[in-house]
């Protein structure tokens, strides 16, 4: 009905379905009783019919599968699992006339010579047909009018967020965009309205994070703990989103006057030591280092924890900071790369 050439050359629905490995199944009118003898017939499911129409479209026939695909799409969008045919139907609207070249070939092995014919359909499909000297068909290739070759996927490491992913693979590209946004929000922070509001209400308590703190504050520490882990190559993140896993740890969030959370540190208690607390780690975003954030809050740390130990290894910047304050006796290990500790 959509393209009279299908009738003119006697193409059968069964043959077209066979190309896609689809099979007709017996379907019956719903009986009133299990013991009724219903009347049935052989049929393709609606998504399978959509897949056949998409195949004809890809071969250059004047067929528009979209009206059927549009009717099926709402239900397919809700499904958790799909067949290949249903996937084609679901994404047809965006992929129509953009799919990769399609080639159909025969199983002829005994042929001589080769003749190639090329044509362009009114819809813009470019067809290449190859047959033997005796006219026996060998293969046919149809190229969609709006198809553009995608670059070959290749393993790439983002210089900003550090994620390794296969560029050109849609699932990896989506994961990279998501990860990139999350990590860049830590490396190049923007003003955080929640944190700024908390600072406006109580500037003394707002930066502190403990087992009673809101989840969003624990998440701010966690993201910076993750950046600390990645930068220094540690095996695990030294902070937990679940306070019950590390209930005695106390975090602190460094911020600037615009409400940007530029870093974090964590303190933990220790037993059997002269000093009951230790500074477990501190991380400041690269663009905000050497801006005096630790210096401004050092006395606040001393008031809460007394004289505390510094957990090794200790960075070069931290060593210089401690010596400047006359606390060289707290140095317990050799230096690490500048800016972290």
Buried (B, 14 or more C-beta within 10 A) or exposed (E): EEBEEBEEEEBEEEEBBEEBEBEBEEEEEEEEEEEEEEEEEEEBBBBBBBBBBBBBBBBBBBBBBBEBBEEBBEEBEEEEEBBEBBBBBBEBEEBBEEBEBBEEEEEEEEBEEEEEEEEEBEBEBBBBBBBBEEEEBBEBBBBBEEBEEEEEBEEBEBEEBBBEBBBEBEEBBEBBEEBBEEBBEBBBBEEBEBBBEBBEEEEEEBBBBBBEBEEEBBEBBBBBBBBBBBBBEEEEBBBBBEBEEBEEBBBBBBBBEEBBBBBBBBBBEBEEEEEBBBBBBBBBBEEBBEBEBBEEBEEEBEEEBEEBBBBEBBBBBBBEBBEEEEEEEBBEEEBBEEBBB
